[in-house]
Structures are given as C-alpha cells and as structure tokens.
C-alpha cells in the first residue's frame, strides 16, 4: 500500500508532465472510443436489417424465357398462330394461357424449404365486368382502335369492352396482399377475404372506393365477371363485394394501356377465384416467400437451382439489392471505424511508451535512491504502476465523456461519405438502364404489376447508442494501455544498479 500511495503522490507532484500525457492520451482515446461506438452501432444495425430486408424472394417465369417465347411466336407468323389457336382443345388452351405462369405445385414445393417462414401465391388477370364501368379506362375507348389495342397486346378487347376491363389480383389472404402491407391501399369498409375463402373458392372481392361510388356499388352488392375461355356461352361469375378500400399513394401515369389504373381500380379476390376467372386452374403468377435471414439467400438459391429452375424457364429473385443498398454504407462505416480504432489505439500505445520512457529517464536518481535505501524492485514497479494507472484512468474518464458528445457526429460524417460514393455508383448504373418492361418487373412486395410501391427513404441513418458496454471496453483499454505503459519501468528498474546511479552524481 505504501508503494501505491507513493505512486499517487508522484502523479500529483509532476502535474505539468503528466497533464501533457493525459491530454495526448485523451485525444487519442476519445477518437478510438468514438470509432468503437460507431462500429458497434453500425454492426448492430446491419444485423437488425438482415431480419427485415433482404429476406424476401419470389419464384416466377423468367424474363429470358418470356422473350424466347415471344420470338418464337413472331417467327411463326399471324396465319400460323391463328391456325394453331383454332385447333387447340380445352387443355391446350389452358396450357397456352398459362405459358407465362408458374405451376402452383412448384410454388408449394419451394415453400417447404427449411428457411421459409411464410409464403403466398399470386395471380393477376385482366377481367371484363359486365355491370360496371372502369371510369379510368372508359375515356380511352373513344380514342383507341382495335388495331391499337392489339398492338398493346390485349387480346379479345375492342372499344366497347375496354371500359369494362378491370384487374383482378388473387392471393390466399386479402390482408396479406402487398398493397395493404406496404400501405399504398387501406381497407375502409367491410372486411378482408380469408384463407378459408381461398380454400372454399368463395366468390368474394374487395373493390376500390372510386369504382364503387361511380358504379353505385356497396357491401353485399355483386358484380358479373366474364370467365376467360368461357366459350360462346360467355359464362360469367357472380362475385359479392365484401370490402371497399382506398388508394393512399397516387399511382404512376403511363402511356401504355397496361399501365392504367391511376385511381386504383383493382379488385382483390381469393386466388382460387381469380384462377377460375382467368381460366388457369393450378397456375399462379408467382410464389412470394419471406425467409428467416438474408444470410439464407445463398442456400435458397442453391435449392432453387437443384429442384425448381428447369433450365432458364423459372427464376429466383430476391430483395437482396435493397439489403445491399441499405447495409453497404453501414458496412463501410464499420470498416472505416475499425481502421480508425486500430490507428488510434496504436497512437495511444506509442504515446504511453514514449511518455514513460521520458518520465523514467528523468527520474533515474530517484530510482537509485529508492533501491539504495532498501526498496525492492517489486515495490518500485508497483509505485510506477500506480502512477501509470492514474494517468490512464484520468484520460479514459475524460475520453468516455467526450465520446458521448462526438460519436454521433463522427458517425454521421463517416456515413455521409459512404452515401456520396453510393450516389455516384447509382448514377453510373442509371446510364446503363435499358428501360424495358421485362428488365424492370417489380417485386410483388413492392406493389406488384399494376401498382406503385411506397417509396422508401434513400438515406440511411446511423443511430449511435451510448451503451453501458462502452464502460467495459473503456476498462479493457485502460488495462491494456496500463500494462503496456508499465513495460518501460519494469525493464528499466530490473536493469538499474543503485551504486552506479549514485556514483554518477
């Protein structure tokens, strides 16, 4: 205890020299602790992001396969296509309508992968409703000719039926449809259809508010939908309205007839009902899957290639690009802060070594006297160890307080630099964008084919939380620097000979 007291007194007896060391250590430690806090915050946020972004995927017919089929159809010529269409039986007609759809059993098979948490099956279809008018398409009918409609790829339509065309979106549970999950649409009256409705093929639907008002439709009213491929009898299906929704976000404008629907004139119905209306039983447009973590993406891609792919006919896509967009700036911040942490700790080590070398070198006589009057090497080492700890402790306390003030600003500065690099890279990618529809098919979770996704914030925020763990890290750093600082006294004292020191005076 006497040696420790002498060490503390020695710390106070040399205020100028020790203050300089404390200030130098304070600057380096404040920077190193701030870098440590920023890295911990970035790593924590990346792990949180992994569980909410990048864990979505779809299985559907590939763009490459669709283009191949289009090219094959163009090579046949109009007469050959018409001849083949007239010669088709009922099964061949269904297969032709479903050539760009995914067999439902494939969607179900992929859902059994161990990483899949929830899944849904989706199909969109353009359907004629005889007792309702699409107020958004009807004005186009007076300008559109049958040739123009054919050029847009809408089969079986003419100017008389264009105003009665609606989009039906089918899935297994109304409340889980992407438009309702992402907030672009909201149910304002009635109720959603359920999974039970899907299983029992209950003929129910949700309609858009403007459509309901324009056509004087309400809950429990019915619409007459024409079944695709219904033959000359023009079979229809009576569908009951059980819910009315409104569109929250304005939808995109487009010159393409396929991209209509600015007010949200879309009906949501059980998948089994839409399959029947579209004449494609057993087929879906895509399988939609949420899995446990972005780290499972590679395993799911491998399983898809082995069990589902069928050459290039089907494709597996995910929102991994969204994960990269959000996480990459944070990962860059984490790497940069780690480099800064290592550099700052290296500076701390150098400062304490040089400082102790100067301090011990200037107290050679004091050391000689202590050993001459009977102090053991261990007692002298303990004395200087106490002084080193005092220097480091004051520096760490000051640095810990400063870290709480500067770490958030430092993190924001590092993040802004990373985001500027991202913007430059995105601009370069934008110049290469082809603009084709097939190259820009939206993920279903972003709003599907006939909707617009709710825009996400382009900027990523780094939330630096001043955690209690920082105190533990500060103690570890204090312990490490103190041990390093004691290396000089230990070496110096063990080699010191009192008689030689005194004889030099």
C-alpha positions as CSV (number, residue, x, y, z in Angstrom):
1,X,0.0,0.0,0.0
2,X,2.9,2.3,0.7
3,X,4.2,1.9,-2.8
4,X,0.7,2.7,-4.2
5,X,0.4,5.8,-2.1
6,X,3.9,7.0,-3.3
7,X,2.8,6.4,-6.9
8,X,-0.4,8.5,-6.4
9,X,1.6,11.3,-4.7
10,X,4.2,11.1,-7.6
11,X,1.3,11.6,-10.1
12,X,0.3,14.8,-8.3
13,X,3.9,16.0,-7.8
14,X,4.5,16.2,-11.5
15,X,1.4,18.0,-12.9
16,X,2.9,19.6,-16.0
17,X,4.4,16.4,-17.5
18,X,1.5,14.2,-16.5
19,X,-1.0,16.8,-17.9
20,X,0.6,16.7,-21.3
21,X,0.5,12.9,-21.4
22,X,-3.1,12.9,-20.2
23,X,-4.2,15.4,-22.9
24,X,-2.4,13.4,-25.6
25,X,-4.0,10.2,-24.4
26,X,-7.4,11.9,-24.0
27,X,-7.4,12.9,-27.7
28,X,-6.4,9.5,-29.0
29,X,-8.7,7.6,-26.6
30,X,-11.7,9.9,-27.3
31,X,-11.2,9.2,-31.0
32,X,-10.7,5.4,-30.5
33,X,-13.7,5.0,-28.3
34,X,-15.8,7.1,-30.7
35,X,-14.7,4.8,-33.5
36,X,-15.5,1.8,-31.4
37,X,-19.0,3.1,-30.6
38,X,-19.7,3.9,-34.3
39,X,-18.6,0.4,-35.3
40,X,-20.8,-1.3,-32.7
41,X,-23.7,0.8,-33.8
42,X,-23.2,0.0,-37.5
43,X,-22.8,-3.7,-36.8
44,X,-25.9,-3.8,-34.7
45,X,-28.0,-2.0,-37.3
46,X,-26.7,-4.3,-40.1
47,X,-27.8,-7.4,-38.0
48,X,-31.2,-5.8,-37.5
49,X,-31.6,-5.0,-41.2
50,X,-30.8,-8.7,-42.0
51,X,-34.0,-9.7,-40.3
52,X,-36.2,-7.2,-42.1
53,X,-34.7,-6.5,-45.6
54,X,-33.1,-9.0,-48.0
55,X,-35.3,-11.8,-46.6
56,X,-37.9,-11.7,-49.3
57,X,-37.9,-13.8,-52.6
58,X,-40.0,-14.8,-55.5
59,X,-40.2,-17.7,-57.9
60,X,-41.7,-17.0,-61.3
61,X,-41.3,-17.4,-65.0
62,X,-38.1,-15.8,-66.1
63,X,-37.8,-12.7,-68.3
64,X,-35.4,-14.7,-70.6
65,X,-37.9,-17.4,-71.1
66,X,-40.7,-14.9,-71.9
67,X,-38.6,-13.2,-74.5
68,X,-37.7,-16.6,-76.1
69,X,-41.4,-17.4,-76.4
70,X,-42.2,-14.0,-77.9
71,X,-39.5,-14.5,-80.5
72,X,-40.8,-18.0,-81.3
73,X,-44.4,-16.7,-81.8
74,X,-43.2,-13.8,-84.0
75,X,-41.3,-16.3,-86.2
76,X,-44.5,-18.3,-86.8
77,X,-46.4,-15.5,-88.5
78,X,-50.0,-14.4,-87.9
79,X,-51.7,-17.1,-90.0
80,X,-49.9,-20.0,-88.3
81,X,-50.7,-18.6,-84.9
82,X,-54.4,-18.3,-85.8
83,X,-54.4,-21.8,-87.2
84,X,-52.9,-23.3,-84.1
85,X,-55.3,-21.3,-81.9
86,X,-58.4,-22.7,-83.8
87,X,-57.1,-26.3,-83.5
88,X,-56.5,-26.2,-79.7
89,X,-58.6,-28.4,-77.4
90,X,-59.6,-27.2,-73.9
91,X,-56.4,-28.5,-72.2
92,X,-54.2,-26.9,-74.8
93,X,-55.9,-23.6,-74.4
94,X,-55.3,-23.6,-70.7
95,X,-51.7,-24.5,-71.2
96,X,-51.4,-21.7,-73.8
97,X,-52.9,-19.1,-71.4
98,X,-50.6,-20.4,-68.6
99,X,-47.3,-20.4,-70.6
100,X,-46.1,-17.4,-68.6
101,X,-47.4,-18.7,-65.3
102,X,-45.9,-20.9,-62.6
103,X,-47.4,-24.3,-61.8
104,X,-49.0,-24.0,-58.3
105,X,-47.3,-27.2,-57.2
106,X,-43.9,-25.7,-57.8
107,X,-44.7,-22.7,-55.6
108,X,-45.9,-25.1,-52.9
109,X,-42.8,-27.3,-53.2
110,X,-40.4,-24.4,-52.8
111,X,-42.4,-23.2,-49.7
112,X,-41.2,-26.3,-47.9
113,X,-37.6,-25.2,-47.7
114,X,-36.4,-25.0,-44.1
115,X,-35.6,-21.3,-44.2
116,X,-39.0,-20.2,-45.4
117,X,-41.2,-18.6,-42.7
118,X,-44.3,-17.5,-44.7
119,X,-45.4,-17.6,-48.3
120,X,-48.2,-16.6,-50.6
121,X,-49.3,-17.3,-54.2
122,X,-50.3,-14.6,-56.5
123,X,-52.1,-14.2,-59.9
124,X,-53.1,-11.0,-61.7
125,X,-55.7,-11.1,-64.5
126,X,-57.5,-8.7,-66.7
127,X,-61.2,-9.5,-66.4
128,X,-64.3,-8.0,-68.0
129,X,-67.1,-7.0,-65.6
130,X,-70.4,-6.6,-67.5
131,X,-72.3,-4.5,-64.9
132,X,-69.6,-2.0,-64.0
133,X,-67.5,0.6,-65.9
134,X,-63.9,1.4,-65.3
135,X,-64.0,5.2,-65.1
136,X,-60.3,5.4,-65.7
137,X,-60.3,3.3,-68.9
138,X,-63.6,4.3,-70.4
139,X,-62.4,7.7,-71.7
140,X,-59.6,5.9,-73.6
141,X,-62.1,3.8,-75.5
142,X,-63.2,6.6,-77.8
143,X,-59.6,7.1,-78.9
144,X,-58.4,3.5,-79.1
145,X,-58.9,1.4,-82.2
146,X,-58.9,-2.3,-82.3
147,X,-55.6,-2.3,-84.1
148,X,-54.1,-0.1,-81.4
149,X,-55.4,-2.4,-78.7
150,X,-54.0,-5.4,-80.5
151,X,-50.6,-3.6,-80.6
152,X,-50.8,-3.2,-76.9
153,X,-51.2,-7.0,-76.6
154,X,-54.7,-7.0,-75.1
155,X,-56.4,-10.0,-76.7
156,X,-60.1,-10.1,-77.1
157,X,-60.7,-6.4,-76.4
158,X,-62.4,-3.8,-78.5
159,X,-63.6,-0.2,-77.9
160,X,-66.8,-1.5,-76.5
161,X,-65.3,-3.7,-73.8
162,X,-62.3,-1.6,-72.9
163,X,-64.3,0.4,-70.4
164,X,-65.4,-2.8,-68.6
165,X,-61.9,-4.1,-68.1
166,X,-60.6,-4.5,-64.6
167,X,-57.6,-6.0,-62.9
168,X,-58.2,-8.8,-60.5
169,X,-55.4,-9.7,-58.1
170,X,-55.7,-13.0,-56.3
171,X,-53.8,-14.3,-53.3
172,X,-54.5,-16.6,-50.4
173,X,-55.4,-13.9,-47.8
174,X,-56.6,-10.4,-48.6
175,X,-54.9,-8.8,-45.6
176,X,-51.5,-10.1,-46.8
177,X,-51.7,-8.6,-50.3
178,X,-48.7,-6.4,-50.9
179,X,-50.6,-3.2,-51.5
180,X,-52.2,-3.4,-48.0
181,X,-48.9,-4.5,-46.3
182,X,-46.9,-1.7,-47.8
183,X,-49.6,0.9,-47.0
184,X,-50.4,2.0,-50.5
185,X,-54.0,0.8,-50.0
186,X,-56.2,0.8,-46.9
187,X,-59.5,-1.1,-46.2
188,X,-62.1,1.5,-45.2
189,X,-65.3,-0.6,-45.1
190,X,-66.2,-4.2,-44.8
191,X,-63.7,-7.0,-44.3
192,X,-60.8,-8.8,-46.0
193,X,-61.3,-12.3,-47.5
194,X,-59.6,-15.0,-45.6
195,X,-57.6,-18.1,-46.2
196,X,-60.8,-20.1,-45.6
197,X,-62.3,-18.2,-48.6
198,X,-59.4,-19.2,-50.7
199,X,-59.7,-22.9,-49.8
200,X,-63.5,-22.9,-50.3
201,X,-63.3,-20.8,-53.5
202,X,-65.8,-18.3,-52.1
203,X,-66.7,-15.8,-54.8
204,X,-66.0,-12.6,-52.9
205,X,-63.8,-9.5,-53.6
206,X,-62.6,-6.1,-52.4
207,X,-63.3,-3.1,-54.7
208,X,-61.8,0.4,-54.9
209,X,-63.7,3.3,-53.4
210,X,-64.0,5.3,-56.6
211,X,-65.1,2.3,-58.6
212,X,-67.8,1.6,-56.0
213,X,-69.0,5.2,-56.0
214,X,-69.0,5.6,-59.8
215,X,-71.0,2.3,-60.2
216,X,-73.2,2.7,-57.1
217,X,-71.8,-0.4,-55.5
218,X,-71.7,-1.2,-51.9
219,X,-71.1,-4.1,-49.4
220,X,-73.1,-7.2,-50.3
221,X,-73.7,-6.0,-53.9
222,X,-72.5,-8.2,-56.7
223,X,-70.6,-7.8,-60.0
224,X,-70.8,-10.0,-63.0
225,X,-67.3,-11.1,-64.2
226,X,-66.7,-12.8,-67.5
227,X,-64.8,-16.0,-67.3
228,X,-61.8,-16.1,-69.7
229,X,-62.2,-19.0,-72.2
230,X,-65.8,-19.4,-71.3
231,X,-66.8,-20.3,-74.8
232,X,-69.7,-19.0,-76.9
233,X,-72.0,-19.0,-74.0
234,X,-69.8,-16.2,-72.5
235,X,-70.1,-17.7,-68.9
236,X,-70.0,-15.2,-66.1
237,X,-69.3,-15.4,-62.4
238,X,-71.3,-13.5,-59.8
239,X,-68.9,-12.1,-57.2
240,X,-70.1,-10.5,-53.9
241,X,-68.4,-7.3,-52.6
242,X,-67.3,-7.8,-49.0
243,X,-64.8,-4.9,-48.7
244,X,-64.0,-1.4,-50.0
245,X,-60.5,0.1,-50.0
246,X,-59.0,3.4,-50.9
247,X,-55.7,4.1,-52.6
248,X,-53.3,6.1,-50.3
249,X,-50.5,6.8,-52.8
250,X,-51.1,8.3,-56.2
251,X,-50.3,5.6,-58.8
252,X,-48.0,6.1,-61.7
253,X,-49.0,7.6,-65.0
254,X,-48.1,5.9,-68.2
255,X,-48.9,6.0,-72.0
256,X,-49.2,2.2,-72.0
257,X,-52.8,0.8,-71.6
258,X,-51.3,-2.0,-69.5
259,X,-50.1,0.6,-67.0
260,X,-53.5,2.2,-66.4
261,X,-55.2,2.4,-63.0
262,X,-54.1,5.8,-61.7
263,X,-57.0,5.8,-59.2
264,X,-56.6,2.1,-58.1
265,X,-59.4,0.4,-60.0
266,X,-58.3,-3.1,-59.0
267,X,-60.3,-5.9,-57.4
268,X,-58.8,-8.2,-54.8
269,X,-60.2,-11.7,-54.7
270,X,-59.2,-15.2,-53.4
271,X,-56.6,-16.8,-55.6
272,X,-58.8,-19.8,-56.4
273,X,-61.5,-17.4,-57.7
274,X,-59.0,-15.5,-59.9
275,X,-57.7,-18.8,-61.3
276,X,-61.2,-19.7,-62.3
277,X,-61.9,-16.3,-63.8
278,X,-58.6,-16.4,-65.8
279,X,-59.2,-20.0,-67.0
280,X,-55.8,-21.1,-65.5
281,X,-56.6,-23.5,-62.7
282,X,-53.4,-24.8,-61.0
283,X,-51.3,-21.9,-62.0
284,X,-50.0,-18.8,-60.3
285,X,-48.1,-15.7,-61.5
286,X,-45.5,-16.1,-58.8
287,X,-44.7,-17.6,-55.4
288,X,-43.9,-15.0,-52.7
289,X,-41.7,-16.0,-49.8
290,X,-40.3,-14.5,-46.6
291,X,-37.4,-16.3,-45.0
292,X,-35.5,-16.1,-41.8
293,X,-32.5,-14.0,-42.7
294,X,-30.6,-12.5,-45.6
295,X,-27.8,-15.0,-44.9
296,X,-30.1,-17.8,-46.1
297,X,-30.3,-16.4,-49.6
298,X,-27.4,-18.5,-50.9
299,X,-28.9,-21.7,-49.6
300,X,-32.3,-20.9,-51.1
301,X,-30.7,-20.1,-54.5
302,X,-28.9,-23.4,-54.4
303,X,-32.2,-25.2,-53.6
304,X,-34.0,-23.4,-56.4
305,X,-31.3,-24.4,-59.0
306,X,-31.4,-28.0,-57.9
307,X,-35.2,-28.5,-57.6
308,X,-37.1,-25.8,-59.5
309,X,-35.1,-24.0,-62.2
310,X,-36.0,-26.2,-65.2
311,X,-33.2,-24.6,-67.3
312,X,-34.0,-21.0,-67.7
313,X,-37.8,-21.2,-67.5
314,X,-38.1,-20.1,-63.9
315,X,-36.1,-17.5,-61.9
316,X,-35.4,-16.9,-58.3
317,X,-35.3,-13.2,-57.4
318,X,-35.0,-11.5,-54.0
319,X,-34.7,-8.1,-52.5
320,X,-31.0,-8.6,-51.8
321,X,-30.3,-5.5,-53.7
322,X,-32.4,-3.5,-51.2
323,X,-30.4,-5.0,-48.4
324,X,-27.1,-4.1,-50.1
325,X,-28.3,-0.5,-50.7
326,X,-29.1,-0.1,-47.0
327,X,-26.4,-2.1,-45.4
328,X,-23.4,-1.3,-47.7
329,X,-22.9,2.3,-46.3
330,X,-23.2,1.0,-42.8
331,X,-20.7,-1.8,-43.5
332,X,-18.3,0.8,-45.0
333,X,-18.7,2.9,-41.9
334,X,-17.9,-0.2,-39.8
335,X,-14.8,-1.0,-41.7
336,X,-13.6,2.6,-41.6
337,X,-14.2,3.0,-37.9
338,X,-12.3,-0.3,-37.3
339,X,-9.3,1.2,-39.1
340,X,-9.6,4.4,-37.1
341,X,-9.9,2.4,-33.9
342,X,-6.7,0.4,-34.6
343,X,-4.8,3.6,-35.6
344,X,-5.9,5.5,-32.5
345,X,-5.0,2.6,-30.2
346,X,-1.6,2.4,-31.9
347,X,-1.1,6.1,-31.2
348,X,-2.1,5.6,-27.5
349,X,0.4,2.8,-27.2
350,X,3.2,4.9,-28.7
351,X,2.3,7.9,-26.5
352,X,2.4,5.9,-23.3
353,X,5.6,4.2,-24.2
354,X,7.4,7.4,-25.1
355,X,5.9,9.2,-22.1
356,X,7.1,6.6,-19.6
357,X,10.5,6.4,-21.2
358,X,10.8,10.2,-20.7
359,X,9.4,10.1,-17.2
360,X,11.6,7.2,-16.1
361,X,14.7,8.6,-17.8
362,X,14.2,11.9,-15.9
363,X,14.0,10.1,-12.6
364,X,17.0,7.9,-12.7
365,X,18.4,9.3,-9.4
366,X,15.0,8.9,-7.6
367,X,15.0,5.2,-8.7
368,X,18.6,4.7,-7.5
369,X,17.9,6.3,-4.1
370,X,14.8,4.2,-3.6
371,X,16.7,1.0,-4.3
372,X,19.7,2.1,-2.2
373,X,17.5,2.6,0.9
374,X,16.1,-0.9,0.6
375,X,13.1,-0.7,-1.7
376,X,12.7,-3.8,-3.7
377,X,12.3,-3.9,-7.4
378,X,8.7,-5.0,-6.9
379,X,7.9,-2.1,-4.7
380,X,9.4,0.4,-7.2
381,X,7.4,-1.2,-10.0
382,X,4.2,-1.0,-8.1
383,X,4.8,2.7,-7.4
384,X,5.2,3.5,-11.1
385,X,2.4,1.2,-12.0
386,X,0.1,3.3,-9.7
387,X,1.3,6.4,-11.5
388,X,0.6,4.9,-14.9
389,X,-2.8,3.8,-13.9
390,X,-3.6,7.3,-12.6
391,X,-2.6,8.8,-15.9
392,X,-4.6,6.3,-18.0
393,X,-7.6,6.4,-15.7
394,X,-8.0,10.2,-15.9
395,X,-7.5,10.0,-19.7
396,X,-10.2,7.2,-20.1
397,X,-12.7,9.1,-17.9
398,X,-12.3,12.3,-19.9
399,X,-12.4,10.4,-23.2
400,X,-15.5,8.4,-22.2
401,X,-17.4,11.6,-21.5
402,X,-16.2,13.2,-24.8
403,X,-17.3,10.1,-26.7
404,X,-20.9,10.7,-25.7
405,X,-20.7,14.1,-27.3
406,X,-18.9,13.5,-30.5
407,X,-19.6,9.9,-31.5
408,X,-23.0,10.6,-33.3
409,X,-21.5,13.5,-35.3
410,X,-18.5,11.4,-36.2
411,X,-20.8,8.5,-37.3
412,X,-22.9,10.9,-39.4
413,X,-19.8,12.2,-41.1
414,X,-18.5,8.8,-42.0
415,X,-21.9,7.7,-43.2
416,X,-22.4,10.8,-45.4
417,X,-19.1,10.0,-47.1
418,X,-20.2,6.4,-47.8
419,X,-23.6,7.6,-49.2
420,X,-21.9,10.0,-51.6
421,X,-20.0,7.1,-53.0
422,X,-23.3,5.2,-53.4
423,X,-24.9,8.0,-55.3
424,X,-22.0,8.1,-57.8
425,X,-22.3,4.4,-58.3
426,X,-26.1,4.6,-58.8
427,X,-25.7,7.3,-61.4
428,X,-23.4,5.2,-63.4
429,X,-25.8,2.3,-63.2
430,X,-28.7,4.5,-64.3
431,X,-26.9,5.4,-67.5
432,X,-26.9,1.7,-68.4
433,X,-30.6,1.2,-67.7
434,X,-32.4,-0.1,-70.8
435,X,-35.9,0.9,-69.7
436,X,-37.6,-2.2,-71.0
437,X,-40.6,-3.6,-69.1
438,X,-39.2,-7.1,-68.7
439,X,-36.0,-5.7,-67.2
440,X,-37.9,-3.6,-64.7
441,X,-40.5,-6.1,-63.3
442,X,-41.3,-5.1,-59.8
443,X,-41.1,-7.4,-56.8
444,X,-44.6,-8.3,-55.6
445,X,-43.8,-6.9,-52.1
446,X,-43.2,-3.5,-53.7
447,X,-46.8,-3.3,-55.1
448,X,-47.0,-5.9,-57.9
449,X,-47.5,-5.3,-61.6
450,X,-50.3,-2.7,-61.6
451,X,-49.3,-0.8,-58.5
452,X,-46.7,1.6,-57.3
453,X,-44.6,0.8,-54.2
454,X,-44.5,3.1,-51.2
455,X,-41.2,5.0,-51.7
456,X,-38.5,4.1,-49.1
457,X,-36.1,6.7,-47.8
458,X,-33.0,6.8,-49.9
459,X,-30.9,7.9,-47.0
460,X,-29.7,5.6,-44.2
461,X,-29.4,6.9,-40.7
462,X,-26.9,5.7,-38.2
463,X,-28.2,5.6,-34.7
464,X,-25.2,5.7,-32.3
465,X,-26.4,4.5,-29.0
466,X,-24.2,5.2,-26.0
467,X,-24.4,1.8,-24.4
468,X,-23.2,0.7,-21.0
469,X,-20.9,-1.8,-22.7
470,X,-18.7,1.1,-23.5
471,X,-17.6,1.3,-19.9
472,X,-16.4,-2.3,-20.1
473,X,-14.5,-1.6,-23.3
474,X,-13.0,1.5,-21.7
475,X,-11.8,-0.6,-18.7
476,X,-10.2,-3.1,-21.1
477,X,-8.5,-0.4,-23.0
478,X,-7.3,1.2,-19.7
479,X,-6.0,-2.2,-18.6
480,X,-4.2,-2.8,-21.9
481,X,-2.6,0.6,-22.0
482,X,-1.5,0.5,-18.4
483,X,0.2,-2.9,-18.9
484,X,1.9,-1.5,-21.9
485,X,3.0,1.6,-20.1
486,X,4.4,-0.5,-17.2
487,X,6.7,-2.3,-19.6
488,X,9.2,0.6,-19.7
489,X,9.5,0.9,-15.9
490,X,9.8,-2.9,-15.5
491,X,12.6,-3.2,-18.0
492,X,14.3,0.0,-16.7
493,X,14.1,-1.0,-13.0
494,X,15.2,-4.6,-13.4
495,X,18.4,-3.4,-15.2
496,X,19.1,-0.5,-12.7
497,X,22.1,-0.7,-10.4
498,X,21.8,1.8,-7.5
499,X,25.6,2.1,-6.9
500,X,26.3,3.0,-10.5
501,X,23.5,5.6,-10.5
502,X,24.7,7.2,-7.2
503,X,28.3,7.2,-8.3
504,X,27.4,9.3,-11.3
505,X,26.1,12.1,-9.1
